[in-house]
Amino acid sequence: MSDLTNMGQDEPISAGQGGAEPAVSASPEPSGPPPVVPPPVPRFSPFLTGLSALILLGSVLLFAWLQATVPRLSRVDEPERALALMVGRSMDLEAVFADAPPWERLLFDLTMSDSGETLPLASVWYEELADSFPDPQVRLQAAILAGEAGKLDRVRAETQAWAHAKDPFPLFARLLSAAYLEPRIARAEELALQAELAERIPAGWFYDRLAVQIATKAGDQPLLSATKEALISRTEPLVQRARILAGLQLFCTVAGLIALALIVRSRGTRLVLQVGEAPVPPLWRGRLGFVVLLRGGAISSLLTLALLSFETDNLLVRVLAIPLTNLPILLLARRHLFGPTGVGFMQSLGLRPVPAAWGRLGLMLAALLAAALLGEWGLGRVAEAWDLSSHWTEWFDGDLVWGSGLLLAISLLEYVLLAPLFEELVFRGLLFATLRRKCGWGMAAAISAGIFAVAHGYGILGTVSVFWSGMLWAWAYEKTGSLLPGMAAHMLNNLLVCAAVMALLR
């Protein structure tokens, strides 16, 4: 390990914005600005810095181990109820929009659906759930999905296995057989099955599919009409919310494309897009920045582990968790990075807008949001072509769906305000900026966005999506000299995600 007491002395500091490590000229032109005098280098203990690196590495390995070993279904409270709600609502929407005008179906497919992939994905998820939770209702729902997908061999195998099992499996076997395996059933038998169905199966999409299939086999047109009317009545509020969300996404995309065109027309110059006065690359030395990141990250990791020992449903702990775990690294940065440069915290991160910055901020916010939405759409098409999908537990949040008013408010405070605020300060304001002292924009943005994406613990598609967002927000910081556009875009992006979950599932 190199001697950290002399770190950074080979990295002269400049207020310039161009290269990765701009140097101060030894003989500046008389008419030019005076060179920035490097601040004194603090003396850090190599032992403590190395120990911090080990703690941070251990925390990363622990996180990776937990991600690999903790079952995904255990990360969601009441997964049986959660998956039934999610699949039922998704299939209800697809059924309603299938009869909508062509333009509305297209808008729904582009903004709100997986292009008809809900049924095969739901079948896979239910097979996983049935293996872990041998609940009769879960197994019946999995069999219904198989029947709707045309997997009659699977349905036949289930009915044969359930025929002599304990209650309620014999009834479930009879319902499945009547719905999917028999060509016709008598009207009297249909009435008896419909009565059993209404008594034993909760209302919703799964109930509707059995009721419709059995009524079709018996030729019961009045019941078919009543079931369709009940579907329309039940889903009307859901459809209205879906239309609002789809229209909002369309508006944001169109407005953002106009903003992107204006930015391209201006050739993306820093002068035109300037929102703040943050020097990028920053004024602090690169090695000093890495030491602050290591030490602050280690302390934050230890605080996170300590907070996890408290009750996870303690609302005060939840409110304080994000600020407390990020405070150490920000305090170290304020003392060793921002303070010695004489620029200060607010100006170093561009948090104090320059005159006429609000219009530019709005322009950049619209452009970032459109780029994020287009990236999500493109990722969805690639995933569809390669038969990839995100696991449903990655975006289902029980607090947003079932939480009380207070719990919902705290969740929104976490997701929409605190997480974007502190993540932008650390990942773009410190990590990306420090990397810019050592390398160009592309490399610095990719490394910081990669770490940012992996830290979320998602699958492949979720990681790529977060990586793309991290790249966009790093680009915004570079071009505008401010974290404000990235923060605002991050907050609005999280708000749209939370709004979609609440509108479609709550």
N, C-alpha and C positions, 0 to 999 in steps of 0.2 A: 504494500500500500504506500502510495507516495506521501510525502510530508505535506499535510494539509495546512500547516501553518504558513506556507509560502504560496498557497494556491492562488491562481488568478493573476500573479504578477507578470505572467507572459501574455496577458490578455488586456491590452490597452483599451480604454473605454472612449467611445465617441457618441455624440448625440445624433449622428447620422442615421439614416434609415435604410441604406442600400444593402450591403452585404451581410453575411452571417456574423462576422467579427470585424467591424470597421475599426480602423486604427487611427490614432491621433497623429497628425503629421508633426514631425519634429520641427519643421520650419514653415509654419503657416503663412499664407499671404497676408501682408499687412492689413488689407482691407477686409479679410475674412473674419469670421467669429473666432473668439479666443478658444483654445483647446480646453476640453473638460478635464479638470485635474482628477485623476483617479482617487477615490476615497481610500482611507487606510483599510487594509485587509484585516478582519478580525482573526484572532488566533483560536482555532478550533482544535480540540483534542482528537487526534486520529483514532484513538481507542473508542471514544464515544461515537464517533461517526461510523466506524466499522460495526460497533454494536447495534447502532440504529439500522444499518443496512441488513444485518442478520435478523433483527426483529421484523423489519418490513418484509424480507424474503419469507420468513416463517409465516407471517400473516397471509401472504399471497398463496403459499402452499396449503395452508389450512383452508382458505377460501376455496381453492381448486379442489381439495379433497372433499369438502362438504358438497360442492356442486356435483361431484362425480358420484358420491355415495348416498346422499339424501334423496329418497324417491321424490319425484316431482309431485305426485299426488298428495304427499304429506305436507306440501307447502301451501295447500289450500284447505281451509276449514270446510267440512261437509262437501267433499268432492262429488258425491252422488247427486246432491241437490244442485250444486253449481253447474255440473256438466249438463244435467237435464234442462236447466234453465237456459243455458247458453245455446245448446243444440235446438231446443224447442223454439226459442225466439228467432234464431237464424233461419230455420226451416219455415217458420211462419212468414217471415219477410220474403223469402224466395217464392213461396206459394202465392202471396198477394201480388208481388211485382211481376210474376209470370203472366198475369192477366192485364198488366198495365199497358199503356200505349208504348210503341217501340222506342220513342225518344226517352221516356221515363225508365224503361228497362235498361237502356244503354247507360243512362246516368247512374242508375243503381249499380250496374255491373262495374262501371269505372271507379266509383267512389266508395261503395259500401259492401261489395260482395267479393267472393273468391272465384268468380266465374263458374258457379255451379259445383264447386268442389266441396261444399259443406257435407254432403251425404257420405262420400267415401272417407273423408277425414273423420267425421263423427263415428263411423263404423270402427275405424282403427282406435280412436280414443275410447270407445265403449268396450272394445275387447280388452284393452289395457285395464280399464276400470273394473270390469267383471272378474278379471284374474285376481285383483287385489281386494275387491269388495264383493263377496258372493251374496249380495242382497238380491232377493227375488225380483224386485222392481228393476234393478240394474240389468239383470240377465234378460228380463222381458224386453226392456228398451233396446238392448243390444240385438235381440232377435228381430224386433220390429224394423230396425235399421237394415238388418240383413235382408228381410223380406222386401222392403222398399227398394233396395239395391238389386233385387232380382236373384239373390243368393239363396235359392230355394233348397238346395242340398243342406245348407246350414240350418235353415228353418226346420226341415224335415228331421234332421238329427236331434235338434233340441226338443221337438214335440215327442219324439220316440223316447228320449231320455226322461222327459218330465211326466210322461203318462202315468207312471206308477210311483212317482216321488211324493213327498209330503206336500200338504196344502201350503201355498196356493198354486203349486206347479201344475197339477192336473187341469185346473181351470185355464191357466195360461196356455197350456198345450192345446186345449180345445179352441181357444180364441185364435191362436196362431194358425191352426189347421183350417179353421173356417175362413180366415182372412186371406191366406196366401196359398193353401194347398188344394182346397176343394173347388171344383168348377162351379158348383151351385149349392145353396143350402135352402132348406124350407123356411117359409115365412115365420112359422111358429118357433122354430129353433132360433131364428135370427132375433126375434123379440126377447127370448129368454137370454141369449148371449148379450144383447144390448143392455138388458137390465143388470146382468152381472158386471158388465164392463163399466157401467156408470157407477156401480157401487164400489168396485175394487180398484179402478184405475183413476189417478188424478186427472183433472181437466187439463188440456193442453194439446200440443202437437201429437204426442204419442197416442193419446186417447183418440184424437180425431182420425188418425190414420187407421187404427183398428176399426173404429165405427164406420168410416167410409168404405173400407174394404169389405166388411161384413154386409153392410147395406147394399153394396154393389152386387155381391153374390146372391142376395135375396131379391134384387130388383126393387128395393124400397126407395122410390124416388122422393117421397115426402121427407124421409129422414136425411137423404143426401142434400136436399135443398136446405133443410134446417141446419145441418152441420156446416154448410158453406156460409150461411148467414151468420151463424155463431162465430165462425172464424173471422169474418169481416168485422163484426161488432167487437170481438175481443182484441183484434190487432189494429183497430183504427187509431188509437193514440200512439201505438208503436210506429205505424206507418207514417203518421204525421211528423214524428220526431226524426225518423229516417230521412224524410224528404227535406226537413230543415238542415240536417247535417250534410246531406248531399249537396244542397244548394249553397251552403256555406263553404264547403270545400271547393266547389266550382268557382264561386266568387273570388276566393283567396287565390286560386290558381290563375284566373284571368288577370286579376289585379297584379299579381306577382310577375306574370309574364310581361306585362306592360312595364313594370318597374325594372325588370331585367333588361328589356330593350333599351330603356333610357340609360341604364348603367353601361351597357355595351356601347351605346352611342357616345357616351362621355369617355369611353375607353378605360373606364375603371380607375381613373387617376385618384391618387390620395387627396389631392387638393379639392376635387369635386365632391368626393365622398366623405370628407373629414367630419367626424363627429366629436372626437376628443383629441388630446395631444399626447397620448401614450407613445413613447419612443419604441418602435419595433424594428430591429432588436432592442432589448432594454438596455439601460445604462449599467446594470450590475454585471459582474463577471460571471461567466458561465459556470465555472467550477464552484463558485460561492453559491449560485442558485441550486446546483445539484446537492450540495451539503444541506442547505435549508430544506429542500424537498425530502431528503433522506431522514433528517432528524424530525421534522414536522410530521412526516408520514408515519414514522415509528410511534411517536406519541399518540397520534390519532388512532393508530391500530390498537394500541393498548387501551385507550379510552373506549373504543368500540367494543372490545372484548369485555370491559368492565360493565358497560351499559347493558350488554346482552345478559348479564347475570341478574338484572332486575326483571320484574314482571313485564312481559312484552305488551300487556294491555294497559300498562300504566300510562295515562294520557300525558302527564307532565314529562315523563321520560321521552315519550315520542316527540313532543314539541321541542325539547331541548337537545335531542340526540344529534341532529345535523349541525346546528351551530356549535355545540361543544366539541364534537369530533373534528371540526374544521378550524376551530379557533387557534390551536397551537401552531399550525403551519402558517396561518396568517399573521400571528404575532411575531413569529420568527422572521417572516418576510418583511414585516414593517420595520423591525429593528435592524436587520442585517442587509436587506436589499433596497427598500424604499428610502429609509431614513438617511443613510450615508450619501446617497446621490443628491440630496437636497431638493428633490422633485416632489416627494411626498406620495402617500398612498393613492389619493384620488387622481392626481394628475398622471402618475405612473401607469395607471390602468385605464385612463381615459374616462373616468367616471364623472368628471366635471365637463359638461358639454361646452363646446366653443359656440360663439354667436352663430345664429342661423342653422344650428345643428338639428333641430327637431324635424324639419322637413327631410333632411338627408337620412335621419334615423328611420322615419316612416318609410322612405323609399327602400332602404336596405332591409327593413323588417318584411315588407311585402315580397321582395325578391327572395329572401331566405326561406320564407314560408312556402312560396311556390316551388322553389328548388327542392325543398324537403318533400312536398307532396308528390312532385314528379318523380323523385327518387324512389319513394315508396311504391308508386304505380309501376315503375320500371322493374323494381325488385320483385314485385308480385308477379309480373309477367315472366321473368326469368325463373322464379320459383315454380310457377305452373309448368313451364317447359321442362324443367329438370325434376319435376315431381318432388319438390321440397315443400315443407310446411313448418310453421312454428307450432310448438306445443301450446295447447289452450291455456295451461296454467301460467304461461309467461305474461299474459295480459289480463287475466281475470283477477279482480281485486274484491274480496268480500266486503271490505269496509265501504267501498264505493257503491256496492250493490245492496247490501243489507244493513249497513251501519246506521246508528242513530244520527240525529241531526248534528250533535256535537262531534261524534266520531267522523262523520262525513266532512265537517268543517276542518278538523285537524288534518285529515288525509289530504284535502285540497291545499291546505297551507303547506304541507310537506312537499307534495308533488308539483304544485304550480308556482310556489314562491321560494321556499327554502332550498330545495334541491337545485333548481336552475341557478339561483344566486351563488351558492357556494361552489357548485361544480364549475361554473364559468370562472370564478375567481381562482380556483386551484388549477384546473386543467388547461384553460387558455391563458389566464393572467400570469400564472407561475410556470407550469410545466412547458406549455408551448413557447412562451416567451424565453425561458432559459434555453430550450433547444435551439431557438433562433440565434442565440449567440454562437452556436457551434455549426449550424448547417442552414441550408436554404429553406424557403417557405414550405416546399412540397414535403421534404423529409421531416421537418419539425411538425408539420400538421399531421402527417401520416402516423408518426410515432405517438404523439399525444392523443390523437383520435383512437388509435389502436388500444392504448392503455385504458382510455375512457370507455371504450366499447366492452373490453374484456371485463372491466370492473363491474359491469351491470349483471354479469352472470347469465346471459341469455343463450339461446341456441344459435345456430349458424345465421338464420335470417335476421333474428333480432340483433345479433352482434354486427352484421353488415349494415343494418339500418342505423344503429347508433353511431357506427364508424362514419357513415356518410354525413350524419348531422354534425359530428365533431369536426369533420373537414370543412363543412360550410361555415361553422362558427369561428374556426381559426382563420378562414379566409376573410370573414367580416372584420375580425380584429385587426388583421394585417392592413386591410384597405381603409378602414375608418379611423384607426388609432384609438379605438374605444371598445370596451367590453359590453357597452350598452346594447348594441344591435344583437349580439349573440345572446345576451341575457333575455332580451325581450322575445326573440324568436324561440329560445328554449322554453320560456314560460308559456308562450302561446301554443307551442307544439304540445307540451304536456297538458295544457288546458283542453285542447281539442281531443286528445286521447281520453282524458277523464270524462269529458262531456259525452263521447261516444259510448263509453262503458255505462255511464249512468242512464243515458237516453235509451239504450237498447236493452239493458238488463235490470235496471233498478225498478 
